[in-house]
Amino acid sequence: MKRGTKLLILLAVLAVVGLGAWLAARYTAQLEAEEESAGVAVLSIDTETVTALGWTYDGETVSLACADGQWSYADSDACPIDQSYPQNMVDTLAEVLAQETIAEPEDLASYGLDDPQCTVTLTADGTDYELLIGDETVLGGQLYLSTGDGSVYLVDTSLLDAFAYGLYDIIQMEEIPAMDDVSALTIDGETRTMEIRRQEDSGLAYSDDYVWFLAEGGDWLALDTDLTESLVETVTGLTWQSCVSYDASEEDLASYGLDTPAVTAAVTYTVTGEDEDGESQSRTETFTLEIGDYSGESCYARIAGSGMVYLIDAAVSDSLLYTAYDDLRPDEVLAMDWDTVTSIDVAVDGLPYTVTREVSTVTDEEGEESQEVAYLLDGAEVEFQDLLDDLNAMASTGSAVGLTPERSAQISFTFHRNTETFPQVELVFYQYDSSNCLVSLDGEVVLLATREDVEAIVEAAAALIPEA
């Protein structure tokens, strides 16, 4: 082989070796840069070996102990701890990375470490640790940290976020059960008791649209569905704002006004599930809420018999204390199912007539059957459905409880029905003032309606009066 050829081969080999060395050096530098960017571990622990955890933040010290994977409050076994909080804290401490190290700090006070924002103590694998979290850096985003080794480290602010809690921030509050199938709500106050029950197809009212009823002197009064369910939801949709005591004594309960609650609300509901054999079964449960004194825009409350006391929205107490029958009374003038009506007696300014409702079956050209409804007066068909629809659509303008008609009736309707209960329903409108009329349903004056709406009904009904 010629000398020139050997020289070229040697140069090529040297070039390959040099390129490899350069690539290796660059890779090593990249790794070092990545490690430096990721930070230096100033604390690294096996989270499975942690047996104690404590911290002081905002003047409060909390100490927890861990046994068999469960965290508890070191000062009282009666304090329920939300396990997610200490678990997150320990996970945060598993590896604490410093982005920068101040090896020889001149004065810890310069970094807020003489009076730290937070002090964390930890026992892991039999070794005790203490971390002092100081001020935030001028540019923000990092905190000064001392581990006691003489250096000061710059760490991410998420370290403090994990420990920015007091004891009552990490308490496991009692769960409010899902109460989907509610059958009753009982409200006991200092001066009154309300018993509200859901009773579908009960025959307690002339209309099946009414499913909620209030017990009143042996009777059941129909309630507005939406208004009543909104009242029920103040309890079923309850949320705790915060816990103020996890094991209240009798003296504590008295200080919250819960030794003799201002109001007690009991919700009866049905829970459906499966038994051991997979068969569906239902059981009745009761959730009882006791409410005490107000505290600003909140009030104290607890589940009956519990030692845990909470703050809840004061609006809950307001609703349960002060909602009355008039607040839940249906506001529609009439809620008639016209399919149950067979005839209607009408009296306009004292002049009576009767309209009968007839249903017939008709067959179209394709053989399809349908029902047609006709209203007859003296054997002749009249347009009456629009008037009835206007009655059903009429809304009240307020309660007329306690008011007495002083004038004669403007118009009255007596609805004859094919039902076992309420076979006859009477609706009467009386003049009251320049804006309103009194509405009487089955002899009870309960609502006001606008004169404008009533006069439109009167005009439509008067147009049908047979000529003498």
C-alpha positions in Angstrom: 0.0 0.0 0.0 1.3 3.4 -0.9 2.3 5.8 1.8 -0.3 8.4 0.7 -3.1 6.0 1.0 -2.1 4.9 4.5 -1.9 8.6 5.5 -5.5 9.2 4.3 -6.8 6.2 6.2 -5.1 7.3 9.4 -6.5 10.8 9.0 -10.0 9.4 8.6 -9.7 7.3 11.7 -8.5 10.3 13.7 -11.4 12.3 12.4 -13.9 9.6 13.5 -12.3 9.4 16.9 -12.3 13.1 17.3 -15.9 13.4 16.3 -16.9 10.8 18.8 -15.0 12.5 21.6 -16.7 15.8 20.7 -20.1 14.2 20.7 -19.5 12.6 24.0 -18.3 15.8 25.6 -21.3 17.6 24.2 -23.7 15.0 25.6 -22.0 15.1 29.0 -22.3 18.9 29.1 -26.0 18.6 28.1 -26.6 16.2 30.9 -24.8 18.5 33.4 -26.8 21.4 32.1 -30.1 19.5 32.5 -29.2 18.4 36.0 -28.3 22.0 36.9 -31.6 23.2 35.5 -33.5 20.5 37.4 -31.8 21.6 40.6 -29.9 20.0 43.4 -31.8 17.7 45.8 -31.5 19.2 49.3 -34.0 16.7 50.7 -34.8 13.2 49.5 -36.8 10.7 51.5 -38.7 7.5 51.2 -42.3 8.6 51.8 -43.2 5.1 53.0 -41.0 5.5 56.0 -42.5 8.8 57.3 -43.9 8.5 60.8 -44.3 12.1 61.9 -45.0 15.4 60.2 -45.5 18.8 61.7 -45.5 22.4 60.6 -46.0 25.9 62.0 -47.7 28.4 59.7 -49.4 31.7 60.4 -48.8 31.3 64.1 -50.4 27.8 64.4 -48.5 24.5 64.9 -50.0 21.2 63.7 -48.4 17.9 64.5 -49.5 14.6 62.8 -48.5 11.0 63.3 -48.7 8.2 60.7 -49.4 4.6 61.6 -50.3 1.8 59.1 -50.6 4.4 56.4 -53.2 6.5 58.3 -52.5 10.0 59.5 -53.9 11.3 62.8 -53.7 14.5 64.8 -51.1 14.0 67.5 -53.0 15.8 70.2 -56.4 14.0 69.8 -57.5 10.8 68.2 -61.0 12.4 68.0 -59.9 14.8 65.2 -60.6 13.4 61.8 -57.9 14.3 59.2 -58.5 14.5 55.5 -55.8 12.1 54.4 -55.2 13.9 51.1 -53.5 16.9 52.8 -50.7 15.1 54.7 -50.2 12.8 51.7 -49.7 15.8 49.4 -47.3 17.3 52.0 -45.2 14.1 52.2 -45.2 13.8 48.4 -43.9 17.4 48.2 -41.1 16.5 50.6 -40.1 13.3 48.8 -37.5 15.3 46.8 -37.0 19.0 47.4 -34.9 20.6 44.7 -32.9 23.8 44.9 -32.4 25.9 41.8 -29.6 27.8 43.4 -27.4 27.5 46.5 -26.0 30.2 48.7 -23.1 28.3 50.3 -22.0 31.0 52.8 -25.0 33.2 53.7 -24.0 36.3 55.7 -27.1 36.7 57.8 -30.2 34.4 57.9 -32.3 37.4 58.7 -31.6 38.7 55.2 -33.6 35.8 53.8 -36.4 35.8 56.3 -35.0 32.7 58.0 -34.7 34.1 61.5 -38.5 34.3 61.6 -39.6 31.9 58.9 -43.0 31.9 57.2 -43.2 28.2 57.8 -41.3 25.6 59.8 -41.6 22.0 58.7 -40.5 19.0 60.9 -40.4 15.5 59.6 -39.4 12.0 60.8 -38.6 9.6 58.0 -36.8 6.2 58.5 -35.9 7.2 62.0 -34.2 10.5 61.0 -35.5 13.9 62.0 -35.5 16.8 59.6 -36.3 20.5 60.0 -37.0 22.9 57.1 -37.2 26.6 57.5 -39.1 28.5 54.7 -38.2 32.2 54.5 -39.0 35.1 52.3 -39.8 35.1 48.6 -37.1 36.3 46.3 -37.3 39.8 44.9 -38.1 38.6 41.4 -40.7 36.2 42.9 -41.3 32.5 42.1 -38.8 31.2 44.6 -38.4 31.0 48.3 -35.3 30.9 50.6 -35.0 27.6 52.4 -32.7 26.4 55.2 -32.2 22.7 56.1 -29.8 23.4 58.9 -26.6 22.5 57.0 -25.4 26.1 56.9 -26.4 26.9 53.3 -29.5 28.7 52.0 -31.3 27.3 49.0 -33.7 28.8 46.5 -36.7 26.5 46.0 -40.1 26.7 44.2 -43.0 28.4 46.0 -45.0 25.2 45.7 -43.2 24.0 48.9 -44.9 26.6 51.0 -48.3 26.1 49.2 -48.3 22.5 50.4 -48.1 23.7 54.1 -50.2 26.9 54.1 -52.9 25.3 56.2 -54.1 25.3 59.8 -55.7 22.3 61.6 -59.3 23.2 60.7 -58.3 23.5 57.0 -57.3 19.8 56.9 -60.1 18.3 58.9 -62.2 15.7 57.2 -65.7 17.2 57.4 -68.8 14.9 57.7 -70.4 13.9 54.4 -73.9 15.1 53.7 -75.7 12.1 52.2 -77.3 12.2 48.7 -81.0 12.7 49.4 -82.5 12.3 45.9 -85.8 10.6 46.8 -87.2 12.9 49.5 -90.6 12.1 51.0 -90.8 14.6 53.9 -89.3 17.7 55.5 -90.1 18.6 59.1 -89.0 22.0 60.4 -89.1 22.6 64.2 -88.5 26.1 65.4 -89.0 27.8 68.8 -92.5 28.9 68.0 -93.8 26.6 65.2 -93.5 23.3 63.4 -94.0 22.6 59.7 -94.6 19.1 58.4 -94.3 18.9 54.6 -94.8 15.6 52.8 -94.6 14.5 49.2 -97.8 12.6 48.3 -98.4 11.8 44.7 -101.8 10.8 43.4 -103.1 11.3 46.9 -106.5 12.8 46.1 -105.7 15.6 48.6 -106.1 18.3 46.0 -108.3 18.7 42.9 -105.2 18.6 40.7 -102.6 15.9 40.5 -100.1 18.6 39.7 -99.8 19.2 43.4 -97.6 16.6 45.0 -96.3 18.5 48.1 -98.6 19.2 51.0 -98.4 20.9 54.4 -100.1 19.5 57.4 -102.4 22.1 58.9 -104.9 21.3 61.7 -105.7 17.8 60.4 -105.9 19.0 56.8 -103.3 18.9 54.0 -102.7 22.1 52.1 -101.4 21.9 48.6 -98.1 23.6 48.0 -96.3 25.0 44.9 -93.9 22.3 43.7 -91.0 24.5 42.6 -91.1 26.6 45.8 -91.4 23.6 48.1 -88.5 21.7 46.4 -86.4 24.9 46.6 -87.0 24.9 50.4 -86.2 21.2 50.6 -83.0 21.8 48.6 -81.7 24.2 51.3 -81.1 21.1 53.3 -80.4 18.4 50.7 -78.0 20.7 48.8 -76.3 21.9 52.0 -72.5 22.5 52.0 -70.3 23.2 55.0 -68.4 26.4 54.7 -65.8 25.4 57.4 -65.5 23.4 60.6 -65.2 25.3 63.8 -65.1 22.4 66.3 -64.4 18.7 65.8 -65.4 17.5 69.3 -67.7 20.1 70.8 -68.4 19.9 74.5 -71.8 20.9 76.1 -70.2 24.2 76.9 -69.1 24.6 73.3 -72.5 23.8 71.9 -74.0 26.4 74.2 -71.6 29.0 72.9 -72.7 28.2 69.3 -76.4 28.3 70.2 -76.7 24.5 69.6 -77.6 23.4 73.1 -81.2 24.6 72.2 -81.1 25.0 68.4 -83.0 27.9 66.8 -84.4 25.5 64.2 -84.1 21.8 63.4 -84.8 20.4 60.0 -85.3 16.7 59.4 -85.4 15.3 55.8 -86.8 11.8 55.2 -85.6 10.1 52.1 -85.4 6.7 50.5 -82.2 4.9 49.7 -82.3 2.2 47.1 -79.5 -0.4 46.7 -78.8 -4.1 46.5 -78.7 -6.7 49.3 -76.1 -9.5 49.6 -78.0 -11.5 47.0 -78.0 -8.7 44.5 -81.7 -8.1 45.0 -83.0 -4.5 45.0 -84.0 -3.1 48.3 -85.1 0.2 49.7 -84.8 1.7 53.1 -85.9 5.0 54.7 -83.3 7.3 56.2 -83.6 10.6 58.0 -81.0 13.4 58.0 -81.4 15.9 60.8 -79.8 19.3 60.8 -79.6 21.6 63.8 -78.9 25.3 63.4 -77.8 27.7 66.1 -76.7 31.3 66.4 -75.7 33.6 63.5 -72.1 34.5 63.0 -72.0 37.4 60.5 -73.3 36.1 57.2 -73.0 32.5 58.4 -74.5 30.5 61.2 -73.5 27.5 63.3 -74.9 24.1 62.5 -74.3 20.4 63.1 -75.7 17.0 62.2 -77.9 16.1 65.2 -75.9 14.2 67.8 -72.5 15.0 66.2 -69.7 16.7 68.1 -68.6 18.4 64.9 -69.8 22.0 64.4 -69.7 23.9 61.2 -70.5 27.3 59.6 -73.1 27.4 56.9 -74.7 30.1 54.8 -77.0 32.2 57.0 -79.6 32.1 54.2 -80.3 28.4 55.1 -81.3 29.4 58.6 -83.4 32.3 57.2 -85.3 30.0 54.9 -86.0 27.4 57.5 -86.9 29.8 60.2 -89.2 32.2 58.3 -90.7 30.4 55.4 -94.5 30.1 55.9 -97.4 28.6 54.1 -98.1 31.8 52.2 -94.5 31.6 50.8 -95.2 28.1 49.5 -98.8 28.5 48.4 -99.4 27.8 44.7 -99.6 31.1 42.8 -101.7 29.9 39.9 -105.4 30.7 40.1 -106.4 27.3 38.7 -104.6 24.1 37.7 -107.5 22.1 36.3 -107.1 18.9 34.2 -109.8 19.5 31.6 -110.0 15.8 30.8 -111.7 15.3 34.2 -114.4 18.0 33.5 -117.8 17.0 32.3 -119.7 20.3 32.6 -119.3 23.8 33.8 -121.8 26.1 35.5 -121.1 29.7 34.8 -122.7 32.8 36.4 -121.8 36.2 35.0 -123.3 39.1 37.0 -125.8 36.7 38.4 -126.9 35.3 35.0 -126.3 31.5 34.9 -125.7 29.0 32.1 -124.2 25.6 31.7 -121.7 24.4 29.2 -121.2 20.6 28.7 -118.0 19.0 27.5 -118.4 16.2 25.0 -115.7 13.9 23.7 -116.2 12.0 20.5 -114.1 9.6 18.5 -113.5 10.4 14.9 -111.8 8.4 12.1 -109.8 10.0 9.4 -109.5 8.9 5.8 -106.6 6.6 6.7 -108.5 4.9 9.4 -106.7 6.5 12.3 -108.9 7.3 15.3 -108.6 10.4 17.4 -110.7 12.2 20.0 -112.4 15.5 19.5 -113.6 17.8 22.3 -116.6 20.0 21.9 -118.3 22.4 24.3 -122.1 22.7 24.0 -124.5 25.4 25.2 -128.1 24.6 24.8 -127.1 21.9 22.3 -125.1 24.3 20.2 -121.3 24.1 20.0 -119.5 27.2 21.4 -115.8 28.3 21.5 -115.0 27.8 25.2 -111.6 26.2 25.4 -109.7 29.5 24.9 -111.5 30.9 28.0 -110.6 27.8 30.0 -107.0 28.0 28.9 -106.9 31.6 30.0 -108.1 30.5 33.4 -105.3 28.0 33.7 -102.8 30.5 32.6 -103.9 33.2 35.1 -101.3 34.0 37.8 -102.1 35.6 41.1 -100.7 39.0 42.2 -100.4 38.0 45.8 -102.1 36.5 48.8 -105.6 37.4 49.9 -105.6 35.4 53.1 -107.6 37.3 55.7 -109.5 39.4 53.2 -113.3 39.1 52.9 -115.4 39.8 49.8 -117.3 43.1 50.3 -119.0 43.0 46.9 -121.0 40.5 44.9 -119.2 38.0 42.6 -118.3 39.2 39.1 -118.2 35.7 37.7 -118.2 32.2 39.1 -117.4 28.7 37.7 -118.5 25.4 39.0 -116.6 22.5 37.4 -118.3 19.1 37.5 -115.8 16.3 37.2 -115.7 12.5 36.7 -113.4 12.0 39.7 -113.9 10.3 43.1 -112.3 13.1 44.9 -113.2 16.7 44.4 -116.0 15.9 42.0 -117.0 19.5 42.1 -114.7 22.6 42.2 -115.9 26.1 42.5 -114.0 29.2 41.4 -115.3 32.7 42.1 -113.9 36.2 41.4 -115.0 39.2 43.5 -114.3 42.8 42.9 -111.8 44.2 45.4 -110.1 47.4 44.5 -109.1 49.3 41.4 -106.3 46.9 40.5 -107.2 43.5 41.9 -110.0 41.0 42.4 -110.3 38.4 45.1 -110.1 34.8 44.1 -112.1 32.1 46.0 -111.4 28.4 45.4 -113.9 26.1 47.0 -115.1 28.7 49.3 -111.7 29.9 50.5 -110.4 33.3 49.6 -106.7 32.7 49.0 -105.4 34.9 46.2 -105.5 38.2 44.3 -105.8 38.4 40.5 -105.5 41.5 38.3 -108.8 43.2 37.4 -107.6 43.3 33.8 -107.3 39.5 33.6 -110.6 38.9 35.3 -112.5 41.4 33.1 -111.1 39.6 30.0 -112.6 36.4 31.4 -115.9 38.1 32.3 -116.1 39.6 28.8 -115.5 36.2 27.1 -118.0 34.4 29.3 -120.6 37.1 29.0 -120.5 36.9 25.2 -121.9 33.4 25.5 -125.0 34.3 27.6 -128.0 33.0 25.8 -130.4 35.7 24.7 -133.7 35.8 26.5 
